[in-house]
Amino acid sequence: MEIVSPANKDRARHVEEFTDKVLSALNVGVHVLLVDLFPPGPRDPDGLHGILLRNSKIRTNATNCPALSR
């Protein structure tokens, strides 16, 4: 379980490090529960979930997902 803190989203480098860590876990088959209670900001306009969806090798059948329509 990953609980997002404000520090995970305060700099572009922190967002990249955090999402790389989560993607690394997912890519080796680890299940991840991401809890992000903070609204999207300038460094994650679609939220961290959107960044993860765009950058993952995982494909989804999700419809009406703004992060996937960009």
C-alpha positions as CSV (number, residue, x, y, z in Angstrom):
1,M,0.0,0.0,0.0
2,E,1.3,3.4,-1.0
3,I,-0.1,6.5,0.7
4,V,0.7,9.7,-1.1
5,S,2.1,12.5,0.9
6,P,2.4,16.2,-0.2
7,A,6.1,15.6,-0.6
8,N,5.4,13.0,-3.3
9,K,3.8,15.8,-5.4
10,D,5.7,18.9,-4.6
11,R,8.4,18.7,-7.3
12,A,8.4,17.1,-10.8
13,R,11.4,14.9,-9.7
14,H,9.5,13.6,-6.7
15,V,6.5,12.7,-8.9
16,E,8.7,10.9,-11.3
17,E,10.5,9.0,-8.5
18,F,7.3,8.0,-6.8
19,T,5.6,6.8,-10.1
20,D,8.8,5.0,-11.1
21,K,8.8,3.1,-7.8
22,V,5.1,2.1,-8.2
23,L,5.6,1.1,-11.8
24,S,8.6,-1.0,-10.9
25,A,6.5,-2.9,-8.4
26,L,3.7,-3.4,-10.9
27,N,6.0,-4.6,-13.6
28,V,7.3,-7.4,-11.5
29,G,3.7,-8.5,-10.5
30,V,3.3,-6.8,-7.2
31,H,-0.2,-5.7,-6.4
32,V,-0.3,-2.0,-5.4
33,L,-3.0,0.0,-3.6
34,L,-2.4,3.7,-4.2
35,V,-4.2,6.1,-1.9
36,D,-3.9,9.7,-3.2
37,L,-6.1,12.1,-1.1
38,F,-4.6,15.2,-2.7
39,P,-6.1,16.8,-5.8
40,P,-4.2,16.9,-9.1
41,G,-1.7,19.7,-9.4
42,P,0.6,21.2,-11.9
43,R,3.0,18.3,-11.8
44,D,0.2,15.7,-12.0
45,P,-2.7,17.2,-13.9
46,D,-4.5,13.9,-14.2
47,G,-3.4,12.7,-10.7
48,L,-0.8,10.1,-10.0
49,H,-3.2,7.4,-11.2
50,G,-3.3,9.1,-14.6
51,I,0.4,9.2,-14.8
52,L,0.6,5.5,-13.8
53,L,-2.0,4.5,-16.4
54,R,-0.2,6.4,-19.2
55,N,3.2,5.0,-18.4
56,S,2.3,1.4,-17.5
57,K,2.5,-1.6,-19.6
58,I,-0.9,-2.6,-18.2
59,R,-3.8,-2.1,-20.5
60,T,-7.2,-1.3,-19.3
61,N,-10.8,-1.5,-20.6
62,A,-11.7,1.6,-18.6
63,T,-14.1,3.9,-20.4
64,N,-14.6,7.6,-19.8
65,C,-11.2,8.0,-18.1
66,P,-9.8,11.5,-18.8
67,A,-6.3,10.3,-18.1
68,L,-6.5,7.9,-21.0
69,S,-8.0,10.3,-23.5
70,R,-4.9,12.6,-23.8
